Amino acid sequence: MAKTANNRKVAIVGCGFVGSATAFALMQSELFTEMVLIDVDRDRAEGEALDIAHGMPFAGPMNIYAGDYDDAADAAIIIVTAGANQQPGETRLDLVHKNVRIFKSIIPEIAQRDYQGILLVVSNPVDILTHVALKLSGMPENRVIGSGTVLDTARFKYILGEHLGVDPRNVHARIIGEHGDSEIAAWSTANVSGIPVNDFCELRGHFDHDESMQRIAEDVKNSAYEIIAKKKATYYGIAMSVKRICEAIVRDEKPILPVSNFQRGVHGLHDVVLSMPAVVGKDGIEYQVPTPLSDDELARLHASAETMREVMSGLDLE
Ligand SMILES: NC(=O)c1ccc[n+]([C@@H]2O[C@H](COP(=O)([O-])OP(=O)(O)OC[C@H]3O[C@@H](n4cnc5c(N)ncnc54)[C@H](O)[C@@H]3O)[C@@H](O)[C@H]2O)c1
């Protein structure tokens, strides 16, 4: 029988760099009172649970332990970070076959327990794997989401904030499309406190718009490659992004976040999972937000969608 989701409980499947950094961020957030860590490498899950639990006297009380899928069945959110990560030079799409195989061993375990919470996919390629999780689980579309371009958007705001000498929280700008090489910087709506980004650039003494826009968008897109070349994996930025998505769900905050979600017609997108702005609350995706796009952005968005469809059509999900 389905267990009702417990709003104070989270589970993390995959306790490598990303899973453990996420567990650490969530422990400090005090959003949850119970956290289950699951990994095929049980020692790894147990070690992470112990290590993170030892910080508890400096945060709030929490029951954190290594467990299995029965323990996760009533979690409000199950976060999936299991799977291979990018090696230097590899794209996210290169991981797809390895990680689909891993998802085939994870998602049915969750679905067969008639899971009632939110499934939050983080493993890459995240838009594809969110679609795969949706198909393998048979869960409703609103409750299967991916971390999408929440991280890329944070990188975009950070880099723009540095460029403009302004708090990145006052930068309103978004990366949409694929969390990957076909992602799109939505410059046409980018603004700083309501001032169009190019006007704000001029106020700060920057006039080389085309060159700066191209460089900043490339820097955002290549952030992961640069970090992986230098330290083998990226995990702190994604951990903070996942914490933000968990806050939105658990507190029913309803922010607009560019999470991976199944498209239902906004901008003419159908039958594809892409990272697009949506209101996120206790039921997952509540509303897909039709933010305006320029013709060029729209064309690139459809190209990104086509890339996703091609990858999906090459997968064996039986
Ligand atoms: N979405 C994003 O923005 C983003 C950012 C960074 C990394 N990632 C992705 O997150 C994933 C994890 O990256 P990482 O650096 O933590 O890798 P990692 O190799 O450090 O950890 C992966 C973990 O998954 C576990 N695992 C493998 N198969 C499993 C299974 N069937 N069941 C349970 N656990 C299993 C492994 O034992 C390991 O502990 C990768 O796919 C990576 O590309 C996504």
The ligand as a Gaussian input file, in Angstrom:
#p B3LYP/6-31G(d) Opt

LIG

0 1
 N       22.575000      18.034000     -12.815000
 C       23.685000      18.675000     -12.524000
 O       23.725000      19.903000     -12.585000
 C       24.904000      17.871000     -12.108000
 C       26.037000      18.491000     -11.579000
 C       27.126000      17.686000     -11.234000
 C       27.089000      16.304000     -11.440000
 N       25.946000      15.744000     -11.951000
 C       25.831000      14.308000     -12.194000
 O       25.600000      13.624000     -10.968000
 C       25.986000      12.247000     -11.143000
 C       26.858000      11.824000      -9.964000
 O       28.088000      12.485000     -10.023000
 P       29.198000      12.239000      -8.875000
 O       30.313000      13.174000      -9.175000
 O       28.551000      12.252000      -7.551000
 O       29.632000      10.741000      -9.238000
 P       30.299000       9.682000      -8.254000
 O       30.923000       8.639000      -9.114000
 O       31.138000      10.378000      -7.228000
 O       29.050000       9.060000      -7.468000
 C       28.115000       8.237000      -8.067000
 C       27.571000       7.316000      -6.981000
 O       26.480000       6.566000      -7.526000
 C       26.553000       5.275000      -6.948000
 N       25.785000       4.335000      -7.760000
 C       26.108000       3.803000      -8.980000
 N       25.142000       2.956000      -9.380000
 C       24.188000       2.949000      -8.412000
 C       22.951000       2.262000      -8.260000
 N       22.499000       1.434000      -9.195000
 N       22.246000       2.494000      -7.138000
 C       22.697000       3.331000      -6.179000
 N       23.867000       4.011000      -6.264000
 C       24.599000       3.815000      -7.373000
 C       28.041000       4.963000      -6.910000
 O       28.336000       3.908000      -6.008000
 C       28.603000       6.313000      -6.456000
 O       28.695000       6.416000      -5.043000
 C       26.705000      12.182000     -12.501000
 O       25.811000      11.682000     -13.477000
 C       27.069000      13.630000     -12.767000
 O       27.231000      13.905000     -14.151000
 C       24.864000      16.486000     -12.264000

